[in-house]
Amino acid sequence: MHMDYLHFNPVKHGWVTRVRDWPYSTFHRLVAMGVYAEDWGGGDGDLGYLPE
């Protein structure tokens, strides 16, 4: 859950609309490893995961 929170922060603060759009994230490495789906955390109008 900590990683979910960290990866979603740029979306939460309005810097990007999708998690995958933040270039400085470890999210990209974890997608390549199969930990996250590339569309996790939003995309195409669906925000997907919204941490509290």
PDB file of N, CA, C and O in Angstrom:
ATOM      1  N   MET A   1       0.814  -1.194   0.000  1.00  0.00           N
ATOM      2  CA  MET A   1       0.000   0.000   0.000  1.00  0.00           C
ATOM      3  C   MET A   1       0.860   1.262   0.000  1.00  0.00           C
ATOM      4  O   MET A   1       0.457   2.295  -0.534  1.00  0.00           O
ATOM      5  N   HIS A   2       2.042   1.173   0.599  1.00  0.00           N
ATOM      6  CA  HIS A   2       2.918   2.343   0.594  1.00  0.00           C
ATOM      7  C   HIS A   2       3.328   2.723  -0.834  1.00  0.00           C
ATOM      8  O   HIS A   2       3.345   3.899  -1.199  1.00  0.00           O
ATOM      9  N   MET A   3       3.650   1.721  -1.615  1.00  0.00           N
ATOM     10  CA  MET A   3       4.049   1.993  -2.999  1.00  0.00           C
ATOM     11  C   MET A   3       2.876   2.541  -3.806  1.00  0.00           C
ATOM     12  O   MET A   3       3.060   3.417  -4.651  1.00  0.00           O
ATOM     13  N   ASP A   4       1.666   2.029  -3.551  1.00  0.00           N
ATOM     14  CA  ASP A   4       0.479   2.551  -4.232  1.00  0.00           C
ATOM     15  C   ASP A   4       0.313   4.038  -3.935  1.00  0.00           C
ATOM     16  O   ASP A   4       0.054   4.842  -4.830  1.00  0.00           O
ATOM     17  N   TYR A   5       0.466   4.382  -2.664  1.00  0.00           N
ATOM     18  CA  TYR A   5       0.343   5.781  -2.242  1.00  0.00           C
ATOM     19  C   TYR A   5       1.386   6.653  -2.946  1.00  0.00           C
ATOM     20  O   TYR A   5       1.060   7.720  -3.468  1.00  0.00           O
ATOM     21  N   LEU A   6       2.623   6.199  -2.958  1.00  0.00           N
ATOM     22  CA  LEU A   6       3.701   6.975  -3.589  1.00  0.00           C
ATOM     23  C   LEU A   6       3.479   7.140  -5.090  1.00  0.00           C
ATOM     24  O   LEU A   6       3.670   8.225  -5.640  1.00  0.00           O
ATOM     25  N   HIS A   7       3.080   6.069  -5.734  1.00  0.00           N
ATOM     26  CA  HIS A   7       2.891   6.134  -7.175  1.00  0.00           C
ATOM     27  C   HIS A   7       1.695   7.000  -7.567  1.00  0.00           C
ATOM     28  O   HIS A   7       1.699   7.612  -8.635  1.00  0.00           O
ATOM     29  N   PHE A   8       0.680   7.057  -6.717  1.00  0.00           N
ATOM     30  CA  PHE A   8      -0.521   7.816  -7.061  1.00  0.00           C
ATOM     31  C   PHE A   8      -0.409   9.305  -6.723  1.00  0.00           C
ATOM     32  O   PHE A   8      -1.203  10.100  -7.226  1.00  0.00           O
ATOM     33  N   ASN A   9       0.539   9.698  -5.898  1.00  0.00           N
ATOM     34  CA  ASN A   9       0.672  11.095  -5.467  1.00  0.00           C
ATOM     35  C   ASN A   9       0.710  12.116  -6.602  1.00  0.00           C
ATOM     36  O   ASN A   9       0.028  13.135  -6.488  1.00  0.00           O
ATOM     37  N   PRO A  10       1.453  11.918  -7.682  1.00  0.00           N
ATOM     38  CA  PRO A  10       1.452  12.918  -8.757  1.00  0.00           C
ATOM     39  C   PRO A  10       0.064  13.132  -9.373  1.00  0.00           C
ATOM     40  O   PRO A  10      -0.265  14.238  -9.802  1.00  0.00           O
ATOM     41  N   VAL A  11      -0.741  12.074  -9.413  1.00  0.00           N
ATOM     42  CA  VAL A  11      -2.116  12.211  -9.910  1.00  0.00           C
ATOM     43  C   VAL A  11      -2.955  12.969  -8.890  1.00  0.00           C
ATOM     44  O   VAL A  11      -3.695  13.888  -9.240  1.00  0.00           O
ATOM     45  N   LYS A  12      -2.835  12.584  -7.653  1.00  0.00           N
ATOM     46  CA  LYS A  12      -3.598  13.207  -6.562  1.00  0.00           C
ATOM     47  C   LYS A  12      -3.370  14.721  -6.514  1.00  0.00           C
ATOM     48  O   LYS A  12      -4.297  15.487  -6.252  1.00  0.00           O
ATOM     49  N   HIS A  13      -2.144  15.138  -6.766  1.00  0.00           N
ATOM     50  CA  HIS A  13      -1.803  16.558  -6.692  1.00  0.00           C
ATOM     51  C   HIS A  13      -2.002  17.304  -8.012  1.00  0.00           C
ATOM     52  O   HIS A  13      -1.724  18.499  -8.110  1.00  0.00           O
ATOM     53  N   GLY A  14      -2.486  16.582  -9.022  1.00  0.00           N
ATOM     54  CA  GLY A  14      -2.826  17.221 -10.286  1.00  0.00           C
ATOM     55  C   GLY A  14      -1.663  17.473 -11.231  1.00  0.00           C
ATOM     56  O   GLY A  14      -1.800  18.234 -12.189  1.00  0.00           O
ATOM     57  N   TRP A  15      -0.528  16.850 -10.978  1.00  0.00           N
ATOM     58  CA  TRP A  15       0.639  17.063 -11.847  1.00  0.00           C
ATOM     59  C   TRP A  15       0.536  16.266 -13.142  1.00  0.00           C
ATOM     60  O   TRP A  15       1.072  16.677 -14.172  1.00  0.00           O
ATOM     61  N   VAL A  16      -0.153  15.127 -13.093  1.00  0.00           N
ATOM     62  CA  VAL A  16      -0.416  14.294 -14.267  1.00  0.00           C
ATOM     63  C   VAL A  16      -1.821  13.719 -14.129  1.00  0.00           C
ATOM     64  O   VAL A  16      -2.409  13.756 -13.048  1.00  0.00           O
ATOM     65  N   THR A  17      -2.351  13.192 -15.216  1.00  0.00           N
ATOM     66  CA  THR A  17      -3.685  12.589 -15.147  1.00  0.00           C
ATOM     67  C   THR A  17      -3.629  11.075 -15.020  1.00  0.00           C
ATOM     68  O   THR A  17      -4.622  10.447 -14.655  1.00  0.00           O
ATOM     69  N   ARG A  18      -2.476  10.483 -15.318  1.00  0.00           N
ATOM     70  CA  ARG A  18      -2.293   9.035 -15.201  1.00  0.00           C
ATOM     71  C   ARG A  18      -0.965   8.760 -14.512  1.00  0.00           C
ATOM     72  O   ARG A  18       0.009   9.483 -14.722  1.00  0.00           O
ATOM     73  N   VAL A  19      -0.924   7.731 -13.700  1.00  0.00           N
ATOM     74  CA  VAL A  19       0.310   7.363 -12.983  1.00  0.00           C
ATOM     75  C   VAL A  19       1.457   7.166 -13.960  1.00  0.00           C
ATOM     76  O   VAL A  19       2.578   7.594 -13.688  1.00  0.00           O
ATOM     77  N   ARG A  20       1.201   6.537 -15.075  1.00  0.00           N
ATOM     78  CA  ARG A  20       2.267   6.247 -16.044  1.00  0.00           C
ATOM     79  C   ARG A  20       2.848   7.488 -16.707  1.00  0.00           C
ATOM     80  O   ARG A  20       3.887   7.403 -17.360  1.00  0.00           O
ATOM     81  N   ASP A  21       2.199   8.639 -16.553  1.00  0.00           N
ATOM     82  CA  ASP A  21       2.699   9.876 -17.152  1.00  0.00           C
ATOM     83  C   ASP A  21       3.783  10.565 -16.320  1.00  0.00           C
ATOM     84  O   ASP A  21       4.439  11.483 -16.812  1.00  0.00           O
ATOM     85  N   TRP A  22       3.980  10.145 -15.085  1.00  0.00           N
ATOM     86  CA  TRP A  22       5.003  10.766 -14.222  1.00  0.00           C
ATOM     87  C   TRP A  22       6.348  10.100 -14.515  1.00  0.00           C
ATOM     88  O   TRP A  22       6.545   8.941 -14.150  1.00  0.00           O
ATOM     89  N   PRO A  23       7.275  10.803 -15.162  1.00  0.00           N
ATOM     90  CA  PRO A  23       8.510  10.167 -15.637  1.00  0.00           C
ATOM     91  C   PRO A  23       9.517   9.805 -14.543  1.00  0.00           C
ATOM     92  O   PRO A  23      10.442   9.033 -14.795  1.00  0.00           O
ATOM     93  N   TYR A  24       9.355  10.347 -13.340  1.00  0.00           N
ATOM     94  CA  TYR A  24      10.355  10.154 -12.285  1.00  0.00           C
ATOM     95  C   TYR A  24      10.012   9.013 -11.334  1.00  0.00           C
ATOM     96  O   TYR A  24      10.643   8.874 -10.286  1.00  0.00           O
ATOM     97  N   SER A  25       9.035   8.207 -11.679  1.00  0.00           N
ATOM     98  CA  SER A  25       8.511   7.191 -10.786  1.00  0.00           C
ATOM     99  C   SER A  25       9.168   5.834 -10.985  1.00  0.00           C
ATOM    100  O   SER A  25       9.566   5.476 -12.094  1.00  0.00           O
ATOM    101  N   THR A  26       9.276   5.084  -9.892  1.00  0.00           N
ATOM    102  CA  THR A  26       9.698   3.685  -9.970  1.00  0.00           C
ATOM    103  C   THR A  26       8.582   2.820 -10.543  1.00  0.00           C
ATOM    104  O   THR A  26       8.787   1.636 -10.812  1.00  0.00           O
ATOM    105  N   PHE A  27       7.410   3.401 -10.730  1.00  0.00           N
ATOM    106  CA  PHE A  27       6.278   2.693 -11.308  1.00  0.00           C
ATOM    107  C   PHE A  27       6.657   2.016 -12.625  1.00  0.00           C
ATOM    108  O   PHE A  27       6.248   0.881 -12.872  1.00  0.00           O
ATOM    109  N   HIS A  28       7.421   2.686 -13.459  1.00  0.00           N
ATOM    110  CA  HIS A  28       7.789   2.154 -14.775  1.00  0.00           C
ATOM    111  C   HIS A  28       8.617   0.873 -14.641  1.00  0.00           C
ATOM    112  O   HIS A  28       8.426  -0.074 -15.404  1.00  0.00           O
ATOM    113  N   ARG A  29       9.517   0.845 -13.691  1.00  0.00           N
ATOM    114  CA  ARG A  29      10.330  -0.353 -13.456  1.00  0.00           C
ATOM    115  C   ARG A  29       9.449  -1.498 -12.957  1.00  0.00           C
ATOM    116  O   ARG A  29       9.638  -2.648 -13.352  1.00  0.00           O
ATOM    117  N   LEU A  30       8.492  -1.185 -12.093  1.00  0.00           N
ATOM    118  CA  LEU A  30       7.619  -2.221 -11.549  1.00  0.00           C
ATOM    119  C   LEU A  30       6.637  -2.741 -12.599  1.00  0.00           C
ATOM    120  O   LEU A  30       6.238  -3.904 -12.542  1.00  0.00           O
ATOM    121  N   VAL A  31       6.244  -1.904 -13.550  1.00  0.00           N
ATOM    122  CA  VAL A  31       5.434  -2.384 -14.674  1.00  0.00           C
ATOM    123  C   VAL A  31       6.249  -3.385 -15.487  1.00  0.00           C
ATOM    124  O   VAL A  31       5.745  -4.445 -15.858  1.00  0.00           O
ATOM    125  N   ALA A  32       7.499  -3.053 -15.763  1.00  0.00           N
ATOM    126  CA  ALA A  32       8.367  -3.952 -16.530  1.00  0.00           C
ATOM    127  C   ALA A  32       8.577  -5.284 -15.817  1.00  0.00           C
ATOM    128  O   ALA A  32       8.766  -6.314 -16.464  1.00  0.00           O
ATOM    129  N   MET A  33       8.543  -5.264 -14.487  1.00  0.00           N
ATOM    130  CA  MET A  33       8.706  -6.488 -13.692  1.00  0.00           C
ATOM    131  C   MET A  33       7.396  -7.262 -13.536  1.00  0.00           C
ATOM    132  O   MET A  33       7.399  -8.384 -13.031  1.00  0.00           O
ATOM    133  N   GLY A  34       6.277  -6.670 -13.966  1.00  0.00           N
ATOM    134  CA  GLY A  34       4.991  -7.346 -13.869  1.00  0.00           C
ATOM    135  C   GLY A  34       4.255  -7.129 -12.563  1.00  0.00           C
ATOM    136  O   GLY A  34       3.250  -7.792 -12.306  1.00  0.00           O
ATOM    137  N   VAL A  35       4.736  -6.209 -11.729  1.00  0.00           N
ATOM    138  CA  VAL A  35       4.093  -5.942 -10.446  1.00  0.00           C
ATOM    139  C   VAL A  35       2.810  -5.140 -10.628  1.00  0.00           C
ATOM    140  O   VAL A  35       1.809  -5.411  -9.966  1.00  0.00           O
ATOM    141  N   TYR A  36       2.837  -4.163 -11.516  1.00  0.00           N
ATOM    142  CA  TYR A  36       1.673  -3.326 -11.817  1.00  0.00           C
ATOM    143  C   TYR A  36       1.315  -3.464 -13.292  1.00  0.00           C
ATOM    144  O   TYR A  36       2.175  -3.721 -14.134  1.00  0.00           O
ATOM    145  N   ALA A  37       0.035  -3.291 -13.587  1.00  0.00           N
ATOM    146  CA  ALA A  37      -0.401  -3.172 -14.980  1.00  0.00           C
ATOM    147  C   ALA A  37      -0.104  -1.741 -15.430  1.00  0.00           C
ATOM    148  O   ALA A  37      -0.165  -0.816 -14.620  1.00  0.00           O
ATOM    149  N   GLU A  38       0.213  -1.551 -16.694  1.00  0.00           N
ATOM    150  CA  GLU A  38       0.571  -0.220 -17.192  1.00  0.00           C
ATOM    151  C   GLU A  38      -0.545   0.801 -16.994  1.00  0.00           C
ATOM    152  O   GLU A  38      -0.272   1.991 -16.832  1.00  0.00           O
ATOM    153  N   ASP A  39      -1.793   0.352 -17.006  1.00  0.00           N
ATOM    154  CA  ASP A  39      -2.916   1.288 -16.854  1.00  0.00           C
ATOM    155  C   ASP A  39      -3.383   1.438 -15.406  1.00  0.00           C
ATOM    156  O   ASP A  39      -4.428   2.037 -15.150  1.00  0.00           O
ATOM    157  N   TRP A  40      -2.613   0.894 -14.459  1.00  0.00           N
ATOM    158  CA  TRP A  40      -2.971   1.025 -13.049  1.00  0.00           C
ATOM    159  C   TRP A  40      -2.993   2.503 -12.665  1.00  0.00           C
ATOM    160  O   TRP A  40      -2.120   3.266 -13.079  1.00  0.00           O
ATOM    161  N   GLY A  41      -3.963   2.897 -11.894  1.00  0.00           N
ATOM    162  CA  GLY A  41      -4.014   4.261 -11.390  1.00  0.00           C
ATOM    163  C   GLY A  41      -4.587   5.264 -12.351  1.00  0.00           C
ATOM    164  O   GLY A  41      -4.400   6.467 -12.169  1.00  0.00           O
ATOM    165  N   GLY A  42      -5.273   4.810 -13.360  1.00  0.00           N
ATOM    166  CA  GLY A  42      -5.968   5.731 -14.244  1.00  0.00           C
ATOM    167  C   GLY A  42      -5.509   5.692 -15.666  1.00  0.00           C
ATOM    168  O   GLY A  42      -4.383   5.317 -15.993  1.00  0.00           O
ATOM    169  N   GLY A  43      -6.416   6.090 -16.481  1.00  0.00           N
ATOM    170  CA  GLY A  43      -6.160   6.140 -17.906  1.00  0.00           C
ATOM    171  C   GLY A  43      -7.456   6.063 -18.661  1.00  0.00           C
ATOM    172  O   GLY A  43      -8.388   5.376 -18.242  1.00  0.00           O
ATOM    173  N   ASP A  44      -7.526   6.751 -19.757  1.00  0.00           N
ATOM    174  CA  ASP A  44      -8.703   6.738 -20.618  1.00  0.00           C
ATOM    175  C   ASP A  44      -9.977   7.080 -19.858  1.00  0.00           C
ATOM    176  O   ASP A  44     -11.018   6.460 -20.076  1.00  0.00           O
ATOM    177  N   GLY A  45      -9.899   8.058 -18.975  1.00  0.00           N
ATOM    178  CA  GLY A  45     -11.072   8.533 -18.253  1.00  0.00           C
ATOM    179  C   GLY A  45     -11.407   7.766 -16.999  1.00  0.00           C
ATOM    180  O   GLY A  45     -12.324   8.155 -16.275  1.00  0.00           O
ATOM    181  N   ASP A  46     -10.691   6.677 -16.709  1.00  0.00           N
ATOM    182  CA  ASP A  46     -10.957   5.873 -15.524  1.00  0.00           C
ATOM    183  C   ASP A  46      -9.808   6.048 -14.540  1.00  0.00           C
ATOM    184  O   ASP A  46      -8.665   5.717 -14.857  1.00  0.00           O
ATOM    185  N   LEU A  47     -10.096   6.559 -13.363  1.00  0.00           N
ATOM    186  CA  LEU A  47      -9.029   6.769 -12.389  1.00  0.00           C
ATOM    187  C   LEU A  47      -8.568   5.476 -11.736  1.00  0.00           C
ATOM    188  O   LEU A  47      -7.514   5.450 -11.101  1.00  0.00           O
ATOM    189  N   GLY A  48      -9.333   4.412 -11.880  1.00  0.00           N
ATOM    190  CA  GLY A  48      -8.890   3.128 -11.334  1.00  0.00           C
ATOM    191  C   GLY A  48      -8.741   3.178  -9.831  1.00  0.00           C
ATOM    192  O   GLY A  48      -9.744   3.281  -9.123  1.00  0.00           O
ATOM    193  N   TYR A  49      -7.549   3.111  -9.327  1.00  0.00           N
ATOM    194  CA  TYR A  49      -7.264   3.066  -7.904  1.00  0.00           C
ATOM    195  C   TYR A  49      -7.226   4.484  -7.335  1.00  0.00           C
ATOM    196  O   TYR A  49      -6.534   5.354  -7.864  1.00  0.00           O
ATOM    197  N   LEU A  50      -7.957   4.706  -6.277  1.00  0.00           N
ATOM    198  CA  LEU A  50      -7.939   5.998  -5.590  1.00  0.00           C
ATOM    199  C   LEU A  50      -7.628   5.778  -4.117  1.00  0.00           C
ATOM    200  O   LEU A  50      -8.530   5.440  -3.351  1.00  0.00           O
ATOM    201  N   PRO A  51      -6.373   5.959  -3.695  1.00  0.00           N
ATOM    202  CA  PRO A  51      -6.042   5.764  -2.281  1.00  0.00           C
ATOM    203  C   PRO A  51      -6.713   6.802  -1.410  1.00  0.00           C
ATOM    204  O   PRO A  51      -6.989   7.921  -1.842  1.00  0.00           O
ATOM    205  N   GLU A  52      -6.968   6.413  -0.187  1.00  0.00           N
ATOM    206  CA  GLU A  52      -7.624   7.337   0.751  1.00  0.00           C
ATOM    207  C   GLU A  52      -6.644   8.319   1.332  1.00  0.00           C
ATOM    208  O   GLU A  52      -7.025   9.168   2.138  1.00  0.00           O
TER     209      GLU A  52
END
